């Protein structure tokens, strides 16, 4: 098993950053560490009510970075964010070298069983959406997939390649900010919290390649449950012109295209995400 961190010092720096960010949250949180077959998994929860949402963040993200998502979702529903193992955060740092999506699917199935959660709506962002699709737990009642990996191969254009290479080789705040400007809509500055986090991540962690598409047969099976899909109109990794027909072909679903949004959903656009999630958490009565 490989570890996500380049050194023990890098792991300490990441854990310290995440713990401090969670301690600064301006809304009530509860935290729990689950013992699983792959090591400890950190859960961060907020909100209350009979309906349960479980958020799986994207590559390199965790509850500390996804606090705006947790705040927005927990205003409506009891919401738990999973720090995926093998990703930077507060869970076990180990991950397999191969077949990671299938492994992550089994891990999420185990986490939901350990939570004793029923009728869960899993909200997956980027890599988290691919994990939500890979998981087949009967505890999952619906899925909301935001900028979803696992359906098509991600596009990486020359500008992204150059900016990412500079960021990895020299993760200064300036290089990080320039790269993240390609993750948001044109003319928009990325949140400074994300700039600080991504600079730390590049200095402390090994990179993770984008997950490949899941088999079409599996995607068709997952589409038998309620499912909504959304993507930003300016998503350079998952351009709507490619994603929309692929989702229609493999899952028989439409895709909500969020105006003024890139691959990185900034806090001011989370209302659109919550509205989309509500379509499967609280479907209109017939």
C-alpha positions as CSV (number, residue, x, y, z in Angstrom):
1,X,0.0,0.0,0.0
2,X,1.3,3.5,-0.9
3,X,0.8,6.5,1.3
4,X,-0.4,9.9,0.0
5,X,2.3,11.8,1.9
6,X,5.9,12.4,0.8
7,X,7.2,12.5,4.4
8,X,6.0,12.2,8.1
9,X,6.5,16.0,8.3
10,X,4.2,16.5,5.4
11,X,1.5,14.4,7.1
12,X,1.9,16.4,10.3
13,X,1.6,19.7,8.5
14,X,-1.6,18.5,6.7
15,X,-3.2,17.2,9.8
16,X,-2.4,20.3,11.7
17,X,-3.9,22.5,8.9
18,X,-7.1,20.4,8.8
19,X,-7.5,20.4,12.5
20,X,-7.1,24.1,12.8
21,X,-9.5,24.8,9.9
22,X,-12.2,22.6,11.6
23,X,-11.6,24.3,14.9
24,X,-12.3,27.7,13.3
25,X,-15.6,26.6,11.8
26,X,-18.3,29.2,12.5
27,X,-21.1,26.6,12.8
28,X,-21.5,23.5,15.1
29,X,-19.6,20.4,14.1
30,X,-19.3,16.9,15.4
31,X,-16.3,14.6,14.6
32,X,-15.9,10.9,14.8
33,X,-13.1,8.5,13.8
34,X,-14.3,5.1,12.5
35,X,-12.1,2.0,12.8
36,X,-12.3,0.2,9.4
37,X,-10.5,-2.5,7.6
38,X,-8.4,0.1,5.9
39,X,-7.6,2.0,9.0
40,X,-9.2,5.0,10.8
41,X,-11.6,7.1,8.7
42,X,-12.5,10.6,9.9
43,X,-16.2,11.8,9.7
44,X,-17.2,15.4,10.2
45,X,-21.0,16.1,10.6
46,X,-23.4,19.0,11.0
47,X,-27.1,19.6,10.8
48,X,-30.0,17.5,11.9
49,X,-33.2,15.9,10.6
50,X,-34.5,12.7,9.3
51,X,-32.8,12.8,6.0
52,X,-29.1,11.9,5.8
53,X,-26.6,13.3,3.2
54,X,-23.1,11.9,3.0
55,X,-20.6,14.1,1.1
56,X,-17.5,12.6,-0.6
57,X,-15.1,15.4,-1.7
58,X,-12.9,15.4,-4.7
59,X,-9.3,14.6,-5.2
60,X,-7.1,16.1,-2.5
61,X,-10.1,17.5,-0.6
62,X,-11.5,16.7,2.8
63,X,-14.0,18.0,5.4
64,X,-11.7,20.9,6.4
65,X,-11.5,22.2,2.8
66,X,-15.1,21.4,2.1
67,X,-16.5,23.3,5.1
68,X,-18.6,25.6,2.8
69,X,-20.2,22.5,1.3
70,X,-20.9,21.1,4.7
71,X,-22.4,24.4,5.9
72,X,-24.7,24.8,2.9
73,X,-25.9,21.2,2.9
74,X,-26.3,21.0,6.7
75,X,-28.7,24.0,6.6
76,X,-31.2,21.6,5.1
77,X,-30.2,18.1,6.1
78,X,-28.1,16.1,8.5
79,X,-24.8,15.9,6.6
80,X,-21.6,14.0,7.1
81,X,-18.3,14.6,5.2
82,X,-16.0,11.6,4.7
83,X,-12.2,12.2,4.7
84,X,-11.3,9.4,2.2
85,X,-8.4,7.2,3.2
86,X,-5.4,7.6,0.9
87,X,-6.3,11.3,0.4
88,X,-4.8,14.2,2.4
89,X,-6.8,14.8,5.5
90,X,-7.4,13.2,8.8
91,X,-8.0,9.6,7.7
92,X,-5.5,6.7,7.1
93,X,-3.0,7.8,4.4
94,X,-2.6,4.4,2.7
95,X,-4.2,3.5,-0.6
96,X,-3.6,0.7,-3.2
97,X,-1.5,1.3,-6.2
98,X,-4.0,-0.2,-8.6
99,X,-7.8,-0.6,-9.0
100,X,-8.4,2.3,-6.6
101,X,-12.0,3.1,-7.7
102,X,-13.2,-0.5,-6.9
103,X,-11.3,-0.2,-3.6
104,X,-12.8,3.1,-2.7
105,X,-16.3,1.8,-3.6
106,X,-15.8,-1.1,-1.1
107,X,-14.5,1.4,1.5
108,X,-17.5,3.6,1.2
109,X,-19.8,0.6,1.5
110,X,-18.0,-0.3,4.8
111,X,-18.2,3.3,6.1
112,X,-22.0,3.5,5.5
113,X,-22.4,0.2,7.3
114,X,-20.3,1.4,10.2
115,X,-22.4,4.6,10.4
116,X,-25.5,2.4,10.5
117,X,-27.0,4.9,8.0
118,X,-30.1,4.0,5.9
119,X,-31.7,5.7,2.9
120,X,-28.6,7.9,2.4
121,X,-28.2,10.4,-0.4
122,X,-24.5,10.4,-1.4
123,X,-23.2,13.7,-2.8
124,X,-20.0,13.1,-4.7
125,X,-17.8,15.9,-6.1
126,X,-15.2,15.1,-8.8
127,X,-13.4,12.0,-7.6
128,X,-16.0,11.7,-4.9
129,X,-18.7,11.2,-7.6
130,X,-16.7,8.3,-9.1
131,X,-16.5,6.8,-5.6
132,X,-20.2,7.2,-5.1
133,X,-20.8,5.4,-8.4
134,X,-18.4,2.6,-7.5
135,X,-20.1,2.0,-4.2
136,X,-23.0,-0.4,-4.4
137,X,-24.3,-0.4,-0.8
138,X,-28.0,-1.0,-0.4
139,X,-28.0,1.8,2.2
140,X,-27.6,4.3,-0.7
141,X,-31.1,5.6,-1.7
142,X,-29.9,8.3,-4.2
143,X,-26.8,10.0,-5.7
144,X,-26.1,13.6,-6.5
145,X,-23.0,13.8,-8.8
146,X,-21.3,17.2,-9.1
147,X,-18.5,17.7,-11.7
148,X,-18.4,13.9,-11.8
149,X,-15.3,11.8,-12.6
150,X,-15.8,8.2,-13.5
151,X,-18.0,8.8,-16.5
152,X,-15.6,10.2,-19.1
153,X,-11.9,10.8,-19.2
154,X,-10.9,14.2,-17.9
155,X,-9.7,16.7,-20.4
156,X,-6.3,18.4,-19.7
157,X,-5.4,21.1,-22.1
158,X,-1.9,22.6,-22.5
159,X,-2.7,25.6,-20.3
160,X,-3.7,23.3,-17.5
161,X,-0.7,21.0,-18.0
162,X,1.7,24.0,-17.8
163,X,0.1,25.6,-14.8
164,X,-0.1,22.2,-12.9
165,X,3.5,21.5,-13.6
166,X,4.6,24.8,-12.3
167,X,2.4,24.3,-9.2
168,X,3.9,20.9,-8.5
169,X,7.5,21.9,-9.0
170,X,7.2,25.2,-7.0
171,X,4.0,25.4,-5.0
172,X,4.1,29.0,-4.2
173,X,0.9,30.9,-3.5
174,X,1.3,32.7,-6.8
175,X,1.7,29.5,-8.8
176,X,-1.2,27.9,-7.0
177,X,-3.5,30.8,-7.6
178,X,-2.6,30.9,-11.3
179,X,-3.5,27.2,-11.6
180,X,-6.7,27.5,-9.7
181,X,-7.9,30.3,-11.9
182,X,-8.2,27.6,-14.5
183,X,-10.5,25.7,-12.2
184,X,-13.0,28.6,-11.8
185,X,-15.0,30.7,-14.3
186,X,-13.1,33.2,-16.4
187,X,-12.4,36.4,-14.5
188,X,-13.0,34.8,-11.1
189,X,-10.4,34.5,-8.4
190,X,-10.3,31.2,-6.5
191,X,-11.0,31.3,-2.7
192,X,-7.8,32.1,-0.7
193,X,-8.5,29.2,1.6
194,X,-8.3,26.8,-1.4
195,X,-5.1,28.5,-2.6
196,X,-3.5,28.0,0.8
197,X,-4.6,24.4,0.9
198,X,-3.5,23.4,-2.6
199,X,-0.1,25.0,-2.0
200,X,0.3,22.9,1.2
201,X,-0.9,19.8,-0.6
202,X,1.6,20.1,-3.4
203,X,4.4,20.5,-0.9
204,X,3.3,17.6,1.3
205,X,1.6,15.0,-0.9
206,X,2.0,12.7,-3.8
207,X,-0.2,13.4,-6.8
208,X,-3.2,11.3,-7.7
209,X,-4.0,10.6,-11.3
210,X,-7.6,11.2,-12.5
211,X,-9.8,8.1,-12.2
212,X,-10.7,6.3,-15.4
213,X,-14.3,5.9,-16.6
214,X,-16.3,3.2,-14.9
215,X,-17.8,0.4,-17.0
216,X,-20.9,1.4,-18.9
217,X,-22.8,-1.6,-17.4
218,X,-22.1,-0.4,-13.9
219,X,-23.2,3.2,-14.7
220,X,-26.4,1.8,-16.1
221,X,-27.0,-0.2,-13.0
222,X,-26.4,2.8,-10.8
223,X,-28.9,4.8,-12.8
224,X,-31.7,2.6,-11.6
225,X,-31.7,4.6,-8.4
226,X,-32.6,8.3,-8.3
227,X,-29.6,10.3,-9.5
228,X,-28.9,13.9,-10.5
229,X,-25.8,15.3,-12.2
230,X,-24.5,18.8,-12.4
231,X,-21.4,20.4,-14.0
232,X,-20.1,24.0,-14.4
233,X,-20.4,25.6,-17.8
234,X,-16.7,26.5,-17.6
235,X,-15.4,23.1,-16.4
236,X,-12.2,22.5,-18.4
237,X,-11.8,18.9,-17.0
238,X,-15.3,17.8,-17.8
239,X,-16.6,20.2,-20.5
240,X,-20.4,20.0,-20.8
241,X,-20.2,19.3,-24.5
242,X,-18.5,16.0,-23.7
243,X,-20.1,15.1,-20.3
244,X,-23.8,15.8,-21.2
245,X,-24.0,13.3,-24.1
246,X,-22.0,10.7,-22.2
247,X,-24.3,10.9,-19.1
248,X,-27.3,10.6,-21.4
249,X,-25.8,7.6,-23.2
250,X,-24.6,5.6,-20.2
251,X,-27.1,6.6,-17.5
252,X,-30.1,8.0,-19.4
253,X,-30.0,11.2,-17.3
254,X,-29.9,14.9,-18.1
255,X,-27.2,17.1,-16.7
256,X,-27.7,20.5,-15.0
257,X,-25.2,23.0,-16.3
258,X,-24.4,25.6,-13.7
259,X,-23.8,29.0,-15.2
260,X,-20.7,30.9,-14.2
261,X,-19.1,27.8,-12.6
262,X,-15.9,26.0,-13.4
263,X,-14.7,22.6,-12.1
264,X,-14.2,24.1,-8.6
265,X,-17.5,25.1,-7.2
266,X,-17.0,28.3,-5.2
267,X,-19.1,29.1,-2.1
268,X,-21.3,31.7,-3.9
269,X,-22.6,28.9,-6.2
270,X,-23.3,26.3,-3.6
271,X,-27.0,27.3,-3.6
272,X,-27.3,25.8,-7.0
273,X,-25.7,22.6,-5.8
274,X,-28.1,22.4,-2.8
275,X,-31.1,22.9,-5.1
276,X,-29.9,20.1,-7.3
277,X,-29.4,17.8,-4.3
278,X,-32.9,18.6,-3.0
279,X,-34.3,17.0,-6.1
280,X,-33.3,13.6,-4.9
281,X,-33.4,14.2,-1.1
282,X,-36.8,15.7,-1.2
283,X,-38.4,14.7,-4.5
284,X,-41.8,16.4,-5.2
285,X,-44.8,14.3,-4.2
286,X,-46.8,13.0,-7.2
